[in-house]
Amino acid sequence: MMQGWNRAVELIEQDLTADIEVRDLAKAAVTSEYHFRRMFSSLAGLPISEYIRRRRLTAATAEILEGVTVLDVAVRYGYGSAEAFNRAFRAMHGLSPSEARLPGAVLHSQPQLRFHLRVEGNTDMKHRIEDKPAFRLIGLKARVPLVHQGPNNAIIEFQRGLDPTVTKRLLEFADTDPAGPLSITDNIEEQRSEGSELDYWHAVASTQQAPEEFESLEVPAGLWVVFEAEGKFPEVLQGMWADAATQWFPANPYRWAPGPEMLSVHVEAGGTHGRGQLWIPIEREDLR
């Protein structure tokens, strides 16, 4: 499976000045474009669009240092103007192209990625596959920016603004798995770049009709992988996401499918120990 992902990376490297279609990269990795974007971001720690941008700027920087004019480099790497290239260059290096040519200038680069599957026997990934009938999510949602690292202040403010009686009222409709109040992410912008937007829900899973005071989302029948973990909070939850992306998906014949991702969390008194379930929609990979 990792061989296909490395083929996709090699396609990028064939010509960093050419237009690169993510659907072609996904085809090389033998998966869907949706799954490719999701998994690349999880495995590499940055969206595919950002990786391509940084690889292009790394190659462009070498040409700048060789003395090629800024305008020629900008045109070659697809920038609309020298000014646009200068802005991108400064964002990556903290220097202008002319400053980068000075002796002692400290520059940054994006190495070419290589994907490897590491198998470790000391991690017990508790998971199960659920073939779940259609249901609906009932709750409240907000459109928030995507934050790759650190706290998401928009989500924190949304949760703080909820009336204390909301969760109690929602639990009256919670009659199917996953049980209890849920944190839901859905409708994530395809690029998945920092600051792109997603829907964040405070909701429950239900088979009932939603009352007027709440919003609802119909979730079709389908397959889900459910991960379970218990331990130090919040590290145990962060570990679930990381293990799903870096260990479970590369080693199993499933791909990340479009749909809401559901997290159920129970934190003990004191807030240092918790357990949780992470539900991710999946599709079986076509391995032919």
C-alpha positions as CSV (number, residue, x, y, z in Angstrom):
1,M,0.0,0.0,0.0
2,M,2.8,2.4,0.8
3,Q,4.3,1.7,-2.6
4,G,1.3,3.4,-4.3
5,W,1.7,6.5,-2.0
6,N,5.4,6.7,-2.9
7,R,4.4,6.5,-6.6
8,A,2.1,9.5,-6.1
9,V,5.0,11.5,-4.5
10,E,7.2,10.6,-7.5
11,L,4.6,11.9,-9.9
12,I,4.9,15.3,-8.1
13,E,8.6,15.2,-8.5
14,Q,8.6,14.4,-12.2
15,D,7.9,18.1,-13.0
16,L,7.4,20.6,-10.2
17,T,6.6,23.3,-12.7
18,A,3.6,21.4,-14.2
19,D,0.0,21.4,-13.2
20,I,-0.6,18.6,-10.7
21,E,-4.0,17.0,-10.5
22,V,-4.7,15.4,-7.1
23,R,-7.0,12.9,-8.8
24,D,-4.0,11.6,-10.7
25,L,-2.0,11.3,-7.5
26,A,-4.9,9.4,-5.9
27,K,-5.1,7.0,-8.9
28,A,-1.4,6.3,-8.5
29,A,-2.1,5.5,-4.8
30,V,-5.0,3.3,-5.9
31,T,-7.6,5.1,-3.8
32,S,-10.2,7.8,-4.0
33,E,-9.3,11.5,-4.2
34,Y,-11.2,12.1,-0.9
35,H,-9.3,9.4,0.9
36,F,-6.0,10.5,-0.6
37,R,-6.4,14.1,0.7
38,R,-7.5,12.9,4.1
39,M,-4.8,10.4,4.6
40,F,-2.0,12.5,3.1
41,S,-2.9,15.3,5.6
42,S,-2.9,12.8,8.5
43,L,0.3,11.0,7.5
44,A,2.4,13.9,6.4
45,G,1.1,16.5,8.8
46,L,0.2,19.0,6.1
47,P,-2.3,19.1,3.2
48,I,-1.3,17.8,-0.2
49,S,-1.7,21.3,-1.6
50,E,0.7,22.8,1.0
51,Y,3.2,20.0,0.3
52,I,3.2,20.7,-3.4
53,R,3.5,24.4,-2.8
54,R,6.5,24.0,-0.5
55,R,8.2,21.5,-2.8
56,R,7.8,24.0,-5.7
57,L,9.2,26.8,-3.6
58,T,12.1,24.6,-2.5
59,A,13.0,24.0,-6.2
60,A,12.4,27.6,-7.1
61,T,14.7,28.8,-4.3
62,A,17.6,26.8,-5.8
63,E,17.1,28.6,-9.1
64,I,17.0,32.0,-7.3
65,L,20.3,31.2,-5.6
66,E,21.7,30.3,-9.1
67,G,20.9,33.8,-10.2
68,V,17.8,33.3,-12.3
69,T,15.6,36.4,-12.2
70,V,12.6,36.5,-9.9
71,L,10.2,37.1,-12.8
72,D,11.5,34.1,-14.8
73,V,11.3,31.8,-11.7
74,A,7.8,33.2,-10.9
75,V,6.5,32.4,-14.4
76,R,8.2,29.0,-14.5
77,Y,6.5,27.9,-11.2
78,G,3.1,29.2,-12.0
79,Y,2.9,32.5,-10.1
80,G,0.9,35.3,-11.7
81,S,3.5,37.9,-11.0
82,A,6.9,38.6,-9.4
83,E,5.1,40.2,-6.5
84,A,3.0,37.0,-5.8
85,F,6.2,34.9,-5.9
86,N,7.9,37.3,-3.5
87,R,5.1,37.0,-1.0
88,A,5.1,33.2,-1.2
89,F,8.9,33.2,-0.9
90,R,8.9,35.5,2.1
91,A,6.2,33.4,3.8
92,M,8.4,30.3,3.6
93,H,11.8,31.8,4.3
94,G,11.1,35.0,6.1
95,L,13.4,36.7,3.5
96,S,13.0,38.3,0.1
97,P,14.7,36.6,-2.9
98,S,17.4,39.3,-2.9
99,E,18.0,38.8,0.8
100,A,18.3,35.1,0.3
101,R,21.2,35.6,-2.1
102,L,23.3,37.3,0.6
103,P,26.0,35.3,2.4
104,G,24.8,33.7,5.6
105,A,21.1,33.8,4.7
106,V,19.2,31.0,6.5
107,L,16.7,29.3,4.3
108,H,14.0,26.6,4.7
109,S,13.3,23.6,2.5
110,Q,10.7,20.9,2.1
111,P,12.3,17.5,1.6
112,Q,10.7,14.9,-0.6
113,L,8.4,12.7,1.4
114,R,8.8,8.9,1.6
115,F,6.1,6.8,3.2
116,H,7.0,3.7,5.2
117,L,4.7,1.3,7.0
118,R,6.0,0.6,10.5
119,V,4.6,-2.3,12.3
120,E,4.9,-2.3,16.1
121,G,3.7,-5.1,18.3
122,N,3.4,-3.2,21.5
123,T,0.3,-1.2,20.5
124,D,-3.1,-2.9,20.9
125,M,-5.5,-1.0,18.6
126,K,-9.0,-1.8,19.9
127,H,-11.3,-1.5,17.0
128,R,-14.3,-3.0,15.3
129,I,-16.2,-2.7,12.0
130,E,-19.8,-1.7,12.2
131,D,-22.3,-2.1,9.4
132,K,-24.7,0.6,10.7
133,P,-28.2,1.3,9.4
134,A,-29.2,4.9,8.5
135,F,-29.7,7.3,11.4
136,R,-29.6,11.0,12.0
137,L,-27.6,13.4,14.1
138,I,-29.6,15.9,16.2
139,G,-27.9,18.9,17.7
140,L,-26.4,22.3,17.1
141,K,-23.6,23.2,14.8
142,A,-21.2,26.0,13.9
143,R,-18.9,26.6,10.9
144,V,-15.4,26.8,12.3
145,P,-11.8,27.0,10.9
146,L,-9.6,24.0,10.7
147,V,-6.7,24.1,13.2
148,H,-4.0,21.5,12.6
149,Q,-2.2,21.9,15.9
150,G,-3.2,23.4,19.3
151,P,-6.6,24.4,20.6
152,N,-9.4,25.4,18.3
153,N,-10.7,28.6,19.9
154,A,-13.8,28.7,17.7
155,I,-14.9,25.3,18.9
156,I,-14.1,26.3,22.5
157,E,-16.2,29.4,22.2
158,F,-19.0,27.5,20.6
159,Q,-19.1,25.0,23.4
160,R,-19.0,27.7,26.1
161,G,-21.9,29.5,24.5
162,L,-24.2,26.5,24.7
163,D,-27.0,26.6,27.2
164,P,-26.3,24.1,30.0
165,T,-29.7,22.5,29.4
166,V,-28.9,21.7,25.7
167,T,-27.1,18.4,26.4
168,K,-29.7,17.2,28.8
169,R,-32.4,17.9,26.2
170,L,-30.4,16.2,23.4
171,L,-29.9,13.1,25.5
172,E,-33.7,12.5,25.4
173,F,-33.2,11.7,21.7
174,A,-30.0,9.6,22.0
175,D,-31.3,6.1,21.2
176,T,-28.6,4.5,18.9
177,D,-24.8,4.1,18.9
178,P,-22.6,5.9,19.4
179,A,-24.2,6.7,22.8
180,G,-24.2,10.0,24.7
181,P,-23.2,13.5,23.6
182,L,-21.0,13.5,20.6
183,S,-18.4,15.9,19.0
184,I,-18.9,15.7,15.2
185,T,-16.8,17.1,12.4
186,D,-18.3,17.1,8.9
187,N,-18.4,19.0,5.6
188,I,-14.7,19.7,5.6
189,E,-13.3,21.8,2.7
190,E,-11.5,19.5,0.3
191,Q,-8.1,21.2,0.5
192,R,-8.0,20.7,4.3
193,S,-5.5,23.6,4.6
194,E,-5.0,25.6,7.8
195,G,-7.9,28.0,8.2
196,S,-10.3,26.1,5.8
197,E,-13.7,25.5,7.3
198,L,-15.7,22.6,8.6
199,D,-19.0,22.0,10.4
200,Y,-18.6,21.2,14.1
201,W,-21.6,19.6,15.8
202,H,-22.6,19.1,19.5
203,A,-25.1,16.3,18.9
204,V,-26.5,12.9,19.6
205,A,-27.1,9.9,17.3
206,S,-30.8,9.2,17.0
207,T,-33.6,7.4,15.0
208,Q,-36.2,10.0,16.0
209,Q,-37.3,13.1,14.3
210,A,-35.5,16.3,15.4
211,P,-37.4,18.9,17.4
212,E,-37.7,22.4,16.0
213,E,-35.0,23.9,18.3
214,F,-32.3,21.6,16.9
215,E,-30.7,21.0,13.5
216,S,-30.4,17.5,12.1
217,L,-28.2,15.6,9.6
218,E,-29.3,12.4,7.8
219,V,-26.5,9.8,7.8
220,P,-27.0,7.0,5.3
221,A,-26.4,3.3,6.1
222,G,-22.8,2.3,5.7
223,L,-19.6,0.8,7.2
224,W,-17.7,2.4,10.1
225,V,-14.5,1.6,11.9
226,V,-14.8,2.2,15.6
227,F,-11.7,2.8,17.7
228,E,-11.7,2.6,21.5
229,A,-9.1,3.8,23.9
230,E,-8.7,4.6,27.6
231,G,-6.0,6.4,29.4
232,K,-4.5,9.8,30.1
233,F,-6.7,12.6,28.8
234,P,-6.5,14.2,26.2
235,E,-3.4,12.3,24.9
236,V,-5.4,9.1,24.6
237,L,-7.8,10.7,22.1
238,Q,-5.0,12.3,20.1
239,G,-3.4,8.8,19.9
240,M,-6.6,7.3,18.4
241,W,-6.5,9.8,15.5
242,A,-2.8,9.2,15.0
243,D,-3.0,5.4,15.1
244,A,-6.0,5.4,12.7
245,A,-4.1,7.4,10.1
246,T,-0.6,6.0,10.4
247,Q,-1.3,2.3,11.3
248,W,-4.8,1.1,10.8
249,F,-5.7,2.6,7.3
250,P,-2.4,1.7,5.6
251,A,-2.6,-1.9,6.9
252,N,-6.3,-2.6,6.2
253,P,-8.3,-2.9,2.9
254,Y,-10.5,0.2,3.7
255,R,-10.4,3.8,2.8
256,W,-11.7,6.9,4.6
257,A,-15.2,7.7,3.2
258,P,-17.1,11.0,3.0
259,G,-19.3,11.6,6.0
260,P,-19.3,12.8,9.6
261,E,-16.6,11.7,12.0
262,M,-18.0,11.1,15.5
263,L,-16.2,11.3,18.8
264,S,-17.7,10.1,22.1
265,V,-15.7,11.1,25.2
266,H,-16.1,10.3,28.9
267,V,-13.7,12.1,31.2
268,E,-13.4,11.1,34.9
269,A,-13.5,13.6,37.7
270,G,-10.3,15.6,37.7
271,G,-10.0,15.5,33.9
272,T,-6.8,13.6,33.7
273,H,-8.2,10.1,32.8
274,G,-10.7,9.4,30.1
275,R,-12.0,6.9,27.5
276,G,-13.4,7.4,24.1
277,Q,-14.8,6.0,20.9
278,L,-13.8,7.4,17.5
279,W,-16.2,6.5,14.6
280,I,-14.9,7.0,11.1
281,P,-16.9,6.2,7.9
282,I,-15.1,3.8,5.6
283,E,-15.5,2.1,2.3
284,R,-13.9,-1.2,1.2
285,E,-10.9,-0.7,-1.1
286,D,-11.0,-2.1,-4.6
287,L,-7.8,-4.0,-4.7
288,R,-8.1,-5.4,-8.2
